[in-house]
């Protein structure tokens, strides 16, 4: 994946999800401006993420890409496992 947006594809809208065990932060980014802004929070409870809310965000923003962040603890465990294995 290129480090900068590919101008041949045109402007892109990206929805980013910052996964948490109780809440999922959501932001929208624009390739034209290279900026992102917070949209809000989606609940993530015992029954899992609020997929209806996520679907509404996707329908509203029509993103060309979705980005999901891995929780830091899980990312660190992944790196440690990779180094040890």
C-alpha angles and dihedrals in degrees: 000000000000119000092229130044115273105240091202089071094054128227117340133202116210127195113205125197122199102202120220132166093245104019138022116212115217129202135172123219133192123210092207094062097025088227138121133203131195116253100184143264133305118205121245111189141150091303092050131249122346094254092179090061091046091050091051091052092050092047092048099046100031092209122199090212139026121208122194120193120218116229111257094239091054092045092052092048089051091052093046091049090049093050093047096043 
